[in-house]
Amino acid sequence: MSRKGNVIYCNNCGGRICTEEQKMKASFLTISKEWGYFSNRKDGTVHSMDICEACYDLLVESFAIPPVTEEITEYL
């Protein structure tokens, strides 16, 4: 995660996403992966990152297989 003080930044482009207080009203992706045995030199580490919506869109466009999407009718 790229957080300085109470500001959240995109790990890909470095752009400011929002403050901690605004994060419930911002659209971004947070990924956290705990690596276990059989990883390639990452055993016992946790990688965390925040990706802004624009960078997410660019990333998904590069996928050979797009993510599964579904519509929801109620937002939390």
Stockholm file with secondary structure:
# STOCKHOLM 1.0

chainA/1-76         MSRKGNVIYCNNCGGRICTEEQKMKASFLTISKEWGYFSNRKDGTVHSMDICEACYDLLVESFAIPPVTEEITEYL
#=GR chainA/1-76 SS CEEETTEEECTTTCCEEEEGGGGGGSCEEEEEEECCTTSSSCTTCEEEEEEEHHHHHHHHHTCSSCCCCCCCSSCC
#=GC SS_cons        CEEETTEEECTTTCCEEEEGGGGGGSCEEEEEEECCTTSSSCTTCEEEEEEEHHHHHHHHHTCSSCCCCCCCSSCC
//
